[in-house]
Amino acid sequence: MLTDAELVARCRQGDAQAWNDLVERFSRYVYAIAGQAFRLSPPDAEDVFQEVFARVYQHLDRLRSDEAIRPWIAQLTRRLCIDRLRSTRREGPAEEELLEPAGVDESLTQLDEAMTVRASLDAVGDACKEILDRFFCRDESYRTIGEALGLPAGTIASRISRCLAKLRAELDGRSEALTPSGNR
Amino acid sequence: MGWVRAAQELPAARDEIAGLVARAEADAAFRARVVADLESALASEGIEATPSVVAALRASLADSRP
């Protein structure tokens, strides 16, 4: 699976599939910022959604670092949500802080973490992704997982443990890569 | 989700949008008409005014010279 930076680089080269993948990768993120964090109505959230990707497409060349695509998209979405809230206000213009619903920063942090976990899950391999998804997201029992995957129920716990260790290593790698000491 | 598909189809509309923006840069009256009603401007050029295309045109016009 391509990293965000690799995907951006391919989009710049005019790779249509890369653009499709980029939209797919960030679509839920953008929609969640507009819908959950800023609580826009579905029509307003759709307008913001389309505006975000139109601008990303238009300005991809201006992105200074390909790895910064996610924060850039987040900032763009945030700004466009505020513009949307401002335009629908009946009273006069207001400060950004007054337009933002309470808890926006916390929501954005949670969405960022969810994106990071999701990307890490994609990186640990299909087998681990499936078993972790079944256990933690779908809340399936060892027995159900074992039956679905053709594994003895007794081995599921150790598999989950190994996959969690792999996921942790992946997550640690990602957070190191984002710090100044991470050589990126 | 239809929104995702619409955004994915943006590159296909790129040339048509670029043509409209180029005309708008060269012709102030045309630009004023386009800015006043993006959907109608697209329709009159035979371009389907999907939300993503309208958004792309708006973004391109914002970057272009009046």
Chai-1 contact restraints between the chains, C-beta under 6 A:
chainA,res_idxA,chainB,res_idxB,connection_type,confidence,min_distance_angstrom,max_distance_angstrom,comment,restraint_id
A,A16,B,P11,contact,1.0,0.0,6.0,A-B,restraint_1
A,W19,B,P11,contact,1.0,0.0,6.0,A-B,restraint_2
A,N20,B,Q8,contact,1.0,0.0,6.0,A-B,restraint_3
A,V23,B,V4,contact,1.0,0.0,6.0,A-B,restraint_4
A,V23,B,A7,contact,1.0,0.0,6.0,A-B,restraint_5
A,V23,B,Q8,contact,1.0,0.0,6.0,A-B,restraint_6
A,S27,B,V4,contact,1.0,0.0,6.0,A-B,restraint_7
A,E46,B,W3,contact,1.0,0.0,6.0,A-B,restraint_8
A,F49,B,W3,contact,1.0,0.0,6.0,A-B,restraint_9
A,Q50,B,P51,contact,1.0,0.0,6.0,A-B,restraint_10
A,Q50,B,S52,contact,1.0,0.0,6.0,A-B,restraint_11
A,Q50,B,A55,contact,1.0,0.0,6.0,A-B,restraint_12
A,E51,B,A55,contact,1.0,0.0,6.0,A-B,restraint_13
A,F53,B,A7,contact,1.0,0.0,6.0,A-B,restraint_14
A,A54,B,A55,contact,1.0,0.0,6.0,A-B,restraint_15
A,A54,B,A56,contact,1.0,0.0,6.0,A-B,restraint_16
A,A54,B,A59,contact,1.0,0.0,6.0,A-B,restraint_17
A,R55,B,A59,contact,1.0,0.0,6.0,A-B,restraint_18
A,Y57,B,L10,contact,1.0,0.0,6.0,A-B,restraint_19
A,Q58,B,A59,contact,1.0,0.0,6.0,A-B,restraint_20
